[in-house]
Amino acid sequence: MTLRGRLTTAFLTVVLGPVLLGAFFVGATVAAVSRDRSVDRLDVAATTVRASLGALCQQLYAAADAVALPPTPEQRLAVADQVIARGLAAVVHVDGVTTPGGPARPWAECSGATPGGFEALAVRVEMRDAAGSVLGSVEVAQTVDAAFVRRLADAAGAAVTLRAGPTYSTESTRHREAVVQAAVGVRGNAVADSAPDRYVRRLDPSPGQPLPLALSVPRGEPGGIYAVLVGAVVLAGLLAVIAAWWLARSTTRPLAELGRAADRVAGGDLAARVPVRVRDEVGRLAAAFNRMTRETQSYVRALTASRDQLRNHLAVLGDTLSSTHDLHRILQVILQTALAATGARAGVVLLFDPASGALVAQCAEGLEDPDLRVPVGSGLLGMVAATGEPLRGRIDRDGPPRLDHEPRCRTYVAVPFASPTAGTDLDPPALGVLALYDRLGLDEFDDADLVTLRTFAGQAAVAVDNVRVHEEAQRLSLTDPLTGLWNYRYLKESVRREVERASRFGRMLAVLALDLDRFKEVNDTHGHAAGDAVLTEFARRVRAEVREVDLAFRQGGEEFVVLLPETDARGGATVAQRLGAAIRDTPVEFADGAIGVSVSIGIAVYPDHGVTGAQVLDAADDALYAAKAAGRDTYRIAVDGRRPESRELPVPAGAAPPDDDLPQAGGASPGTHPPRQSRGR
């Protein structure tokens, strides 16, 4: 063979060898990337399932705490009915009573191991009295059925199979058994590919996620890319044969460089590049190789960054949902996560305002007008809320007409979200709308973006509902359930706070202790239902007679307390007279007739009758006993002054003080200096 032939042979060998090696590497890389994408989908699905089940367990704990909070069994059962009516649970077991219509036992506990068979996901909360003694427990459960598993699958974006207990699965019947068998051999976070056409991930029970699950996604084999690679290799071989004789000597060095670069790429160094010295076939091959490695490197970098960013956002979202009840902060994190997951330029979360009947923006990113307000049924966002159907497309050709003050955009996607109690009298059909605008780098939002946005909209609905439950639980813990007044627990904190405020600004604070006269006779004669009616009407009349800044409390039984900020003894006496007349002059109507009642009132003033909240309350109680001893249906002002010693400063005499010798606002004594004007109570 001649040298030219040997060079040609060497050229063909050197050229086709690296080309084939590069094609093999690219094919292997594409296959590996395809598998990595499937593994990433399973990782995201596992994170989403854990977050969804964790959120459900938190919801059940919140519902159980709300049921355990009331002091009486009847009230707890009433709250249990409300929890079921709001869709927060399917069944509640409290005080030995289980609400009807729930799933049968056993139940899977959120905080423990999963039993062999179960029909529901449940939590248990102990009820304790004020001394900390256990009074019993509350169990709240949510049904685990095919619809439940289907919701998990929709949220996770992967098929979900329940490996124990009821045989629920969203996997096809043809692959279901193979998926379950493949999951048996999986340990930890590994992914099995033994099931035909499926990658399988196993989720074992853990605190907050007690269900044994198997997640699966279909394999995505890039068969078309292999055909393209084969075609490229064949084309490169033909070009090499044609140019071998003429370019054998000049291509020796570039081929060696190409071979070294291919070896580096095969070793995982995607930054390898081949210098292009001439614009011939070898130069074009080198340029194509460089472009291929550059695009592959960019794709891998973008994929890794997107995966890490999404994981970080999901972690922040999970931490925010579990650690705060700040609704604005939660919605802001949800919006930022949705923007990062879809690559949108701007977005907004709006909630329904019952007072105005409009959607009001709670948080926004990238909008010119963050204070957006859209009437329900008008414009793009209003129609989404009114119909409950998501919309996506281009603003110039799809969907309803946009209002002038709605965000300007080229493309959009808007998803409504509803409370778990949507469709009942408790909530409107649409709780709010999550909308994104102008996906960066692409013309329109696709179905995957719509599925992603539905997931985040569901998180927003859960967040809003959790905040409402938390606020309601806080309100119930500080109010008396019968009268609606503040309870004794809030009284102690309010007295301390008001005394501190009065001391800081040099003001007075009047405390009224009220007790219904002969209330026991009302219960004995007319029954406890009539007694409750008297207490409720009494509380209503007290609220009607005091200012908005005044605070009324039910201390216990028929005993009440009213705090009058910036009020002296004269103002307190005026209020006491008004309250006595309001109770005395109009009998309380109830089902069997009317009851005439009266009230005895004791009055004490800070700092004249005490320098601490406890001292002022004790002084008011002493005055109340004095009013009782004086024949009831009257008031008395405390006489046991406990004001700390102070030195009076002489001032020029002014107008004469009133002749009733009652303590005046500012602590003036008759005959020393003009008193400050009373507040006219």
C-alpha positions in Angstrom: 0.0 0.0 0.0 1.3 3.4 -0.9 2.0 6.1 1.6 -1.0 8.0 0.3 -3.1 4.9 0.8 -1.6 4.4 4.3 -2.3 8.1 5.0 -5.7 7.7 3.7 -6.3 4.6 5.7 -4.8 6.4 8.7 -6.9 9.4 8.1 -10.1 7.4 7.8 -9.1 5.5 10.9 -8.2 8.6 12.9 -11.3 10.5 11.7 -13.9 7.8 12.0 -12.6 6.5 15.3 -13.2 9.8 17.2 -16.4 10.4 15.4 -17.8 7.1 16.4 -16.4 7.5 19.9 -18.0 11.0 20.1 -21.3 9.6 18.8 -21.3 6.8 21.3 -20.5 9.2 24.1 -23.3 11.6 23.0 -25.7 8.7 22.8 -24.7 7.5 26.2 -24.8 11.0 27.6 -28.3 11.6 26.1 -29.5 8.3 27.6 -27.9 9.2 31.0 -29.5 12.6 30.8 -32.9 11.1 30.0 -32.6 8.7 33.0 -31.4 11.6 35.2 -34.5 13.6 34.2 -36.7 10.7 35.1 -34.9 10.4 38.4 -35.3 14.1 39.0 -39.0 13.8 38.3 -39.2 11.0 40.9 -37.2 13.2 43.4 -39.6 16.1 42.8 -42.6 13.8 43.0 -41.3 12.3 46.3 -40.7 15.8 47.8 -44.2 16.9 46.6 -45.9 13.8 48.1 -44.1 14.3 51.4 -45.0 18.0 51.5 -48.7 17.2 50.6 -49.0 14.5 53.2 -47.2 16.7 55.7 -49.6 19.6 55.0 -52.5 17.2 55.4 -51.2 15.9 58.8 -50.7 19.6 59.9 -54.2 20.3 58.8 -55.5 17.3 60.9 -53.4 18.4 63.9 -54.9 21.9 63.6 -58.4 20.5 63.4 -57.7 18.1 66.4 -56.4 21.1 68.4 -59.5 23.1 67.5 -61.8 20.2 68.7 -59.8 19.7 71.9 -59.9 23.4 72.8 -63.6 23.9 74.1 -64.1 23.0 77.8 -67.3 20.9 77.5 -68.1 17.7 75.6 -71.0 19.4 73.9 -68.9 22.2 72.6 -66.2 19.8 71.4 -68.8 17.8 69.5 -70.1 21.0 68.0 -66.6 22.0 66.8 -66.1 18.4 65.5 -69.2 18.8 63.3 -67.8 22.1 62.1 -64.5 20.5 61.2 -66.2 17.8 59.2 -68.6 20.4 57.5 -65.6 22.5 56.5 -64.0 19.4 54.9 -61.0 19.4 57.2 -61.6 15.8 58.2 -63.8 12.9 57.4 -64.4 11.6 60.9 -63.7 12.8 64.5 -63.6 10.7 67.6 -63.9 12.7 70.9 -65.2 12.0 74.4 -66.0 8.4 73.3 -68.2 9.5 70.4 -67.3 9.0 66.8 -69.0 11.1 64.1 -71.0 9.1 61.7 -70.2 8.3 58.1 -66.4 8.0 58.5 -64.0 5.3 57.4 -63.6 2.1 59.5 -60.6 1.4 61.6 -57.7 0.8 61.8 -56.2 4.2 60.8 -52.7 5.2 59.8 -51.2 7.5 62.4 -49.3 10.6 61.1 -46.8 10.2 63.9 -46.4 6.4 64.0 -46.0 3.3 62.0 -48.7 2.2 59.5 -50.8 -0.8 60.4 -51.2 -3.7 58.0 -54.6 -2.5 56.7 -56.1 1.0 57.0 -58.8 3.2 55.6 -57.8 6.6 56.8 -55.0 8.9 57.8 -55.4 10.1 61.4 -53.8 12.2 64.3 -54.4 11.9 68.0 -54.2 14.9 70.4 -54.5 14.7 74.2 -57.0 16.9 76.0 -55.7 18.4 79.3 -57.2 20.6 82.0 -55.7 23.7 83.5 -53.6 21.6 85.8 -52.1 19.6 83.0 -54.0 16.4 83.7 -55.0 14.3 80.7 -58.8 14.4 80.2 -58.9 12.2 77.1 -57.9 12.4 73.5 -59.2 13.6 70.2 -58.7 11.6 67.0 -59.2 13.3 63.6 -59.0 11.2 60.4 -59.2 11.8 56.6 -60.2 9.0 54.3 -57.6 7.3 52.2 -59.3 6.1 49.0 -58.8 6.1 45.3 -59.6 9.8 45.0 -57.0 10.6 47.7 -54.3 8.6 45.8 -55.3 10.3 42.6 -54.9 13.8 44.1 -51.4 12.8 45.3 -50.6 11.6 41.8 -51.9 14.9 40.2 -49.8 17.0 42.7 -46.6 14.9 42.3 -46.8 14.5 38.5 -46.1 10.8 38.8 -48.1 7.5 39.2 -48.7 6.7 42.9 -49.3 3.2 44.2 -50.3 2.3 47.8 -48.1 -0.7 48.6 -50.0 -1.9 51.7 -53.5 -1.7 53.0 -56.2 -0.8 50.4 -54.9 -1.5 46.8 -55.3 2.0 45.4 -53.1 3.0 42.4 -53.0 5.4 39.5 -50.6 3.1 37.6 -52.0 1.2 34.7 -53.2 -2.3 35.4 -50.6 -3.7 33.0 -47.7 -2.3 35.0 -49.1 -2.1 38.5 -47.8 -5.5 39.7 -44.4 -5.0 38.2 -44.1 -1.6 39.9 -45.0 -3.0 43.3 -42.5 -5.9 42.8 -39.7 -3.5 41.7 -40.3 -1.3 44.8 -39.7 -4.2 47.1 -36.0 -4.3 46.2 -35.5 -0.5 46.4 -33.7 0.9 49.5 -33.3 4.5 50.5 -33.5 7.1 47.7 -32.5 4.6 45.0 -34.5 4.3 41.8 -35.3 0.9 40.3 -35.6 0.4 36.5 -36.5 -3.3 36.7 -40.2 -2.7 35.9 -40.9 -2.7 32.1 -40.9 0.8 30.7 -40.9 2.3 34.2 -38.6 3.9 36.7 -39.7 3.2 40.3 -39.1 5.1 43.6 -40.1 3.7 47.0 -41.4 5.9 49.8 -41.4 4.2 53.3 -43.5 5.5 56.2 -42.0 8.2 58.3 -43.3 10.8 60.8 -45.6 13.1 58.8 -45.7 10.6 55.9 -47.1 7.3 57.3 -48.1 5.7 54.0 -46.1 3.0 52.1 -46.0 4.3 48.6 -44.4 3.5 45.2 -43.8 6.3 42.7 -43.3 5.5 39.0 -42.7 7.4 35.7 -42.4 6.1 32.2 -39.0 5.8 30.6 -38.2 8.3 27.9 -35.9 6.6 25.5 -34.4 9.1 23.0 -34.7 6.8 20.0 -34.8 9.6 17.4 -31.5 11.1 18.6 -29.8 7.7 18.0 -31.0 7.8 14.4 -29.7 11.3 14.0 -26.3 10.3 15.5 -26.1 7.3 13.1 -26.8 9.6 10.2 -24.2 12.1 11.3 -21.6 9.3 11.6 -22.4 8.0 8.1 -22.2 11.5 6.7 -18.9 12.2 8.5 -17.5 8.9 7.1 -18.5 9.8 3.5 -16.9 13.2 3.8 -13.7 11.6 5.3 -13.4 9.1 2.4 -13.8 11.9 -0.2 -11.3 14.2 1.5 -8.9 11.5 2.8 -6.4 11.6 -0.1 -6.2 15.4 -0.3 -6.3 16.2 3.3 -4.5 13.2 4.9 -1.3 15.1 5.8 -3.0 18.3 6.8 -5.6 16.6 9.0 -3.2 14.5 11.1 -2.8 17.2 13.7 -6.4 18.3 13.9 -7.5 14.6 14.2 -5.1 14.1 17.1 -6.6 17.2 18.8 -10.1 16.0 18.1 -9.2 12.6 19.5 -7.8 14.1 22.7 -10.9 16.4 23.1 -13.2 13.4 22.5 -11.3 11.5 25.2 -11.8 14.4 27.6 -15.5 14.6 26.9 -15.8 10.9 27.3 -14.1 11.3 30.7 -16.8 13.9 31.7 -15.0 17.1 30.8 -17.6 18.9 28.8 -15.4 22.1 28.6 -13.1 20.4 26.1 -12.8 22.3 22.8 -11.0 21.6 19.5 -9.2 24.6 17.8 -10.5 25.2 14.2 -7.6 26.2 12.0 -9.0 25.7 8.6 -12.6 25.7 7.2 -12.5 22.3 5.6 -14.3 19.0 6.5 -12.1 18.4 9.5 -12.5 22.0 10.6 -16.3 21.7 10.3 -16.2 18.5 12.2 -14.2 20.2 14.9 -16.6 23.1 15.0 -19.6 20.7 15.2 -17.9 18.8 18.0 -17.3 22.1 19.9 -20.9 23.2 19.4 -22.2 19.8 20.5 -20.1 19.8 23.7 -21.0 23.5 24.4 -24.7 22.9 24.0 -24.5 19.7 26.0 -22.6 21.5 28.8 -25.1 24.4 28.8 -28.0 22.0 28.9 -26.5 20.0 31.8 -25.6 23.2 33.7 -29.1 24.7 33.2 -30.7 21.4 34.2 -28.7 21.1 37.4 -29.3 24.8 38.3 -33.0 24.4 37.6 -33.2 21.3 39.7 -31.3 22.8 42.6 -33.3 26.0 42.4 -36.6 24.1 42.4 -35.5 22.0 45.4 -34.5 25.1 47.3 -37.8 26.9 46.5 -39.7 23.8 47.6 -37.7 23.5 50.8 -38.4 27.2 51.5 -42.1 26.7 50.7 -42.3 23.7 53.0 -40.5 25.5 55.8 -42.7 28.6 55.4 -46.0 26.6 55.4 -44.9 24.7 58.6 -43.4 27.5 60.6 -45.5 30.6 60.1 -49.1 31.8 59.9 -48.2 35.1 58.1 -50.5 34.8 55.1 -48.7 37.5 53.1 -45.3 35.8 53.6 -46.7 32.4 52.6 -48.4 33.7 49.5 -45.2 35.6 48.5 -43.1 32.4 48.8 -45.6 30.5 46.8 -45.6 33.1 44.1 -41.8 33.3 43.9 -41.6 29.5 43.7 -44.2 29.4 40.9 -42.2 32.1 39.0 -39.0 30.1 39.4 -40.6 26.8 38.4 -42.2 28.1 35.2 -39.7 30.8 34.2 -42.4 33.6 34.1 -41.6 37.3 34.1 -44.3 38.4 36.5 -47.1 37.1 38.6 -49.8 38.0 41.2 -51.9 36.2 43.9 -55.4 37.6 44.4 -57.9 36.7 47.1 -61.6 37.2 47.1 -62.9 40.1 49.3 -66.5 39.4 50.4 -67.0 43.0 51.4 -66.4 44.4 47.9 -67.1 41.3 45.9 -63.8 41.7 44.1 -60.4 40.0 43.8 -57.7 42.0 45.7 -54.0 41.5 45.1 -52.2 40.1 48.1 -48.7 40.0 46.6 -47.2 40.7 43.2 -43.9 40.4 41.3 -42.9 42.3 38.2 -46.1 44.3 37.9 -46.5 48.0 37.4 -49.5 48.2 39.7 -49.2 45.8 42.6 -52.5 47.1 44.2 -54.6 45.2 41.7 -58.4 44.9 42.2 -60.6 43.0 39.7 -64.4 42.5 40.1 -65.4 38.9 40.0 -66.9 38.0 36.5 -65.1 40.9 34.7 -61.9 40.7 32.7 -59.5 37.8 32.5 -58.9 37.3 36.2 -62.5 37.9 37.1 -63.7 35.2 34.7 -61.3 32.7 36.1 -62.6 33.3 39.6 -66.3 33.3 38.4 -66.1 30.1 36.4 -63.5 28.2 38.4 -61.7 27.1 35.2 -58.0 27.9 34.5 -57.1 29.9 31.4 -53.8 30.1 29.4 -52.8 31.5 26.0 -51.9 34.7 24.2 -53.7 37.9 25.2 -54.1 39.0 21.6 -56.1 35.9 20.5 -57.3 33.8 23.5 -59.6 34.2 26.4 -62.0 37.0 27.6 -61.1 40.6 27.0 -58.6 42.1 29.5 -59.6 45.1 31.7 -57.6 48.3 31.2 -56.0 48.1 34.7 -55.2 44.4 34.5 -51.4 43.6 33.9 -50.2 44.0 30.3 -48.6 40.9 28.8 -48.2 38.8 25.7 -48.9 35.4 27.2 -50.6 34.4 30.5 -51.8 31.4 32.6 -54.3 31.9 35.5 -55.5 29.2 37.9 -58.3 29.5 40.5 -58.0 28.0 43.9 -60.7 27.2 46.4 -60.9 26.4 50.1 -61.6 22.8 51.2 -65.1 24.1 52.1 -65.7 25.5 48.7 -69.3 25.1 47.5 -70.8 25.4 51.0 -72.2 28.5 52.8 -68.9 29.0 54.5 -66.8 30.0 51.5 -67.2 31.4 48.0 -66.6 29.0 45.1 -63.3 30.6 44.3 -61.0 31.7 47.1 -58.5 33.4 44.9 -56.5 33.3 41.6 -52.8 32.7 40.9 -51.7 34.2 37.6 -48.4 34.3 35.8 -47.4 36.4 32.8 -44.9 36.2 29.9 -42.9 33.0 30.1 -39.2 33.9 29.5 -37.7 32.4 26.3 -40.9 30.8 25.0 -44.0 32.0 23.3 -46.7 30.4 25.5 -47.2 28.5 28.7 -47.8 24.8 28.2 -49.7 22.0 29.9 -46.8 21.3 32.2 -46.8 24.9 33.5 -50.6 24.6 34.0 -50.1 21.4 36.1 -47.3 23.1 38.1 -49.4 26.2 38.7 -52.4 24.1 39.9 -50.0 22.5 42.5 -49.0 25.9 43.9 -52.6 27.2 43.8 -53.5 24.2 45.9 -50.7 25.1 48.4 -52.1 28.7 48.5 -55.6 27.4 49.2 -54.3 25.2 52.1 -52.2 28.2 53.4 -55.3 30.5 53.5 -57.4 27.9 55.1 -54.7 27.1 57.7 -54.4 30.7 58.6 -58.2 31.0 59.0 -58.3 28.0 61.3 -55.4 29.4 63.3 -57.0 32.8 63.7 -60.3 31.2 64.7 -58.5 29.0 67.3 -56.8 32.0 68.7 -60.1 33.9 69.0 -61.9 30.9 70.7 -59.0 30.6 73.2 -59.6 34.2 74.4 -63.4 34.6 74.3 -66.2 33.2 76.4 -68.3 30.9 74.1 -71.7 31.8 75.8 -71.5 35.6 75.9 -68.9 36.4 73.4 -67.0 38.6 75.9 -63.3 38.2 76.6 -62.5 35.4 79.1 -60.6 35.3 82.4 -57.4 34.4 80.7 -57.5 37.6 78.6 -58.6 39.6 81.6 -55.3 39.0 83.5 -53.2 40.0 80.5 -55.4 43.1 79.7 -55.3 44.4 83.3 -51.6 44.1 83.4 -51.3 45.9 80.0 -53.7 48.7 80.8 -52.1 49.4 84.2 -48.7 49.6 82.5 -50.1 52.0 79.9 -51.8 54.2 82.5 -48.6 54.3 84.5 -46.5 55.2 81.5 -48.7 58.1 80.4 -49.9 59.3 83.8 -53.5 58.4 83.3 -56.2 56.6 85.4 -57.9 53.3 84.9 -61.3 52.4 86.3 -62.2 48.8 87.0 -65.8 47.7 87.4 -66.6 44.3 89.1 -70.2 43.3 88.3 -72.3 40.5 89.8 -75.9 39.6 88.9 -78.1 39.7 92.0 -79.7 36.4 93.1 -78.7 34.7 89.9 -78.9 31.3 91.5 -82.6 31.8 92.0 -83.0 32.4 88.3 -81.4 29.0 87.5 -83.3 27.3 90.3 -86.7 28.8 89.3 -86.5 29.0 85.5 -83.8 26.5 84.6 -80.2 26.9 83.2 -81.4 27.7 79.7 -83.1 30.8 81.1 -79.9 31.6 83.1 -77.9 31.4 79.9 -80.3 33.7 78.2 -79.9 36.2 81.1 -76.1 36.0 80.9 -76.2 36.5 77.1 -78.5 39.5 77.2 -76.6 41.0 80.1 -73.3 40.8 78.0 -75.1 42.4 75.1 -76.3 45.3 77.2 -72.9 45.8 78.7 -71.3 46.0 75.3 -74.0 48.6 74.2 -73.2 50.9 77.2 -69.4 51.0 77.0 -67.0 52.7 74.5 -65.1 50.9 71.8 -61.8 51.4 73.8 -63.4 49.8 76.9 -63.0 46.1 77.6 -65.7 43.7 79.0 -64.9 40.3 80.4 -66.8 37.3 81.8 -64.7 36.4 84.9 -66.8 33.2 85.6 -70.4 32.3 86.4 -72.4 35.5 86.8 -69.3 37.7 87.6 -68.1 40.2 85.0 -65.4 42.8 84.8 -65.2 46.0 82.7 -62.0 48.0 82.2 -62.4 51.8 81.5 -59.1 53.3 80.3 -58.4 57.0 81.1 -61.4 57.1 83.4 -61.6 58.3 87.1 -64.0 57.3 89.9 -66.6 59.8 88.7 -66.6 58.4 85.2 -66.7 54.8 86.6 -69.7 55.8 88.8 -71.5 57.3 85.7 -71.0 54.0 83.8 -72.1 52.0 86.8 -75.3 54.0 87.0 -75.9 53.6 83.3 -75.3 49.8 83.4 -77.5 49.4 86.5 -80.4 51.2 84.8 -79.9 49.2 81.5 -80.3 45.9 83.4 -82.9 47.0 85.9 -85.4 48.8 83.6 -85.9 46.2 81.0 -86.7 42.5 81.9 -84.9 39.8 80.0 -87.2 38.0 77.6 -86.9 34.3 77.1 -89.1 31.4 75.8 -91.4 31.1 78.9 -91.7 34.8 79.8 -89.6 37.6 81.2 -87.1 37.8 84.1 -86.3 41.0 86.0 -82.7 41.1 87.1 -80.4 43.7 88.7 -76.6 44.0 89.1 -74.3 45.0 91.9 -71.1 46.9 90.9 -67.8 47.6 92.7 -65.6 50.4 91.4 -61.8 50.7 91.9 -59.4 53.2 90.2 -55.7 52.9 89.4 -53.6 54.3 91.1 -56.0 55.5 93.9 -57.0 52.0 95.0 -54.0 49.9 93.9 -50.7 50.2 92.1 -50.9 46.8 90.4 -53.6 45.1 88.3 -54.2 42.5 91.0 -54.6 45.1 93.7 -57.1 47.1 91.6 -59.1 44.0 90.9 -59.1 43.1 94.6 -60.3 46.6 95.5 -63.1 46.4 93.0 -64.1 43.0 94.5 -64.2 44.5 98.0 -66.3 47.4 96.7 -68.6 44.8 95.0 -69.1 43.0 98.4 -69.9 46.4 99.9 -72.6 46.9 97.2 -74.0 43.5 98.0 -74.1 44.3 101.7 -75.8 47.6 101.0 -78.8 45.8 99.6 -77.8 44.9 96.0 -78.8 46.8 92.8 -76.4 49.6 93.5 -72.7 50.4 93.2 -69.9 51.3 95.7 -66.5 52.8 95.2 -63.5 51.3 96.9 -62.3 53.2 99.9 -59.1 51.3 100.7 -56.6 53.6 98.9 -53.4 51.9 98.0 -51.7 54.7 96.1 -48.0 55.0 96.8 -46.8 57.9 98.8 -46.2 61.0 96.7 -45.4 64.7 97.4 -48.0 67.2 96.2 -46.8 70.3 94.5 -48.7 73.5 95.4 -50.2 75.3 92.4 -52.4 78.4 92.3 -56.0 77.7 93.3 -58.5 77.6 90.5 -62.1 76.5 90.1 -63.6 74.8 93.1 -63.8 71.0 92.9 -67.1 69.1 92.9 -68.6 68.6 96.4 -68.9 64.8 96.1 -65.3 64.2 97.4 -64.8 61.5 94.7 -61.2 61.0 93.4 -60.6 63.0 90.3 -58.6 62.2 87.1 -55.0 63.1 87.7 -55.2 62.4 91.4 -56.2 65.9 92.6 -57.5 66.3 96.2 -60.3 68.8 97.0 -58.9 72.1 98.0 -55.4 71.7 96.7 -55.5 72.4 93.0 -58.0 72.3 90.2 -58.8 68.8 89.0 -58.5 67.8 85.4 -61.7 67.6 83.5 -63.5 64.1 83.7 -64.1 62.3 80.5 -67.9 62.7 81.0 -68.7 59.0 81.6 
